[in-house]
Amino acid sequence: MLMEQDLRGLFLPVVTPFLPNDELDSESYRNYLSKLLTYDIQGLVINGTTGESPTVSWEEVERLVQWTKEIMLENNRNVPLIIGTGTNDTASTIKRTEWAGQLGAEAVLVVIPYYNKPSQEGIIEHFRRVSQVGVPIIVYEIPSRTGVRLTTKTARTIMDLNGVIGLKDSTGGMELISELTRYGTKPVLCGDDPYFYAMLSQGETGGILASANVNTQLYIDVINLHRQGDIRAAKDTFNLLVPFIQLLFRESNPSPLKWLLARQGLIKSDKLRLPMSPITLELQADLEMALQRLPLNL
Ligand SMILES: O=C(O)C1=N[C@H](C(=O)O)C[C@H](O)C1
């Protein structure tokens, strides 16, 4: 099981490749994951936003986890698996967290309950109950997707729960991390790619970054350079990544990322499940242009 001190470095949220008939594409998954496993990453996140969790069934999550274990074995590489289990229903989140534990998850990623707009007290109680399952929890704060925002007080209360080992900050700003790190906190991982460098400077311990599915080594370099105190080189390296990050989030993640992975031949197609749809021709042209300037180091 992951512990607080393990939440350091780069964790990759994986895409879920699909066939034209909407079935899971195991061949693409094997090809793509084998590549990711060549990097010095600290873990994989299955069934996150990038994995299209809203349209992937739990039975499919089980297959993805099984395949991931097989692919790790084939590649002689073992990294911790974090599984997304958060929903907007406490009972189902508890069930999924129990199942994730049975599947061998080292931690679970639990998003703030979305859509039904619970009160701060309701959110705290949600996490208190899920934390009792006994699988380490990474809290996932992403107000642009959930429609609710944690107050600092709520975030602190949830972070203090036994069983919560850290938080993925996708708030799109520096306020939460500044407040949490002001008096010391459990680890905060960046989940908002454009803020990755700024948050490192503010005390984040690493990231769960969809954009790091491409140019993975450069993200690892940013972390290592920053740790070594070579701030200038870390910033220069991050600056190389910024144009791609901007393009990868101009339309909803993971559509641009899937297009890029397919363009590189790592997965067979950029197929998404509706209501997610492929990127516009305009974004495709801009990504092609960016590729001319910085060929992807996949
Ligand atoms: O799947 C994830 O985990 C991520 N989701 C965020 C989003 O899609 O909004 C982005 C982040 O890079 C990782």
PDBQT file of the ligand as one rigid body, heavy atoms in Angstrom, charges set to zero:
ROOT
HETATM    1  O1  LIG A 301      -6.944  11.759 -15.311  1.00  0.00    +0.000 OA
HETATM    2  C1  LIG A 301      -6.323  12.510 -14.595  1.00  0.00    +0.000 C 
HETATM    3  O2  LIG A 301      -5.850  12.080 -13.540  1.00  0.00    +0.000 OA
HETATM    4  C2  LIG A 301      -6.140  13.927 -14.968  1.00  0.00    +0.000 C 
HETATM    5  N1  LIG A 301      -7.158  14.639 -15.256  1.00  0.00    +0.000 NA
HETATM    6  C3  LIG A 301      -7.153  16.035 -15.396  1.00  0.00    +0.000 C 
HETATM    7  C4  LIG A 301      -8.304  16.457 -16.272  1.00  0.00    +0.000 C 
HETATM    8  O3  LIG A 301      -8.595  15.793 -17.248  1.00  0.00    +0.000 OA
HETATM    9  O4  LIG A 301      -8.932  17.472 -16.022  1.00  0.00    +0.000 OA
HETATM   10  C5  LIG A 301      -5.856  16.497 -15.953  1.00  0.00    +0.000 C 
HETATM   11  C6  LIG A 301      -4.681  15.922 -15.281  1.00  0.00    +0.000 C 
HETATM   12  O5  LIG A 301      -3.562  16.140 -16.075  1.00  0.00    +0.000 OA
HETATM   13  C7  LIG A 301      -4.791  14.478 -14.999  1.00  0.00    +0.000 C 
ENDROOT
TORSDOF 0
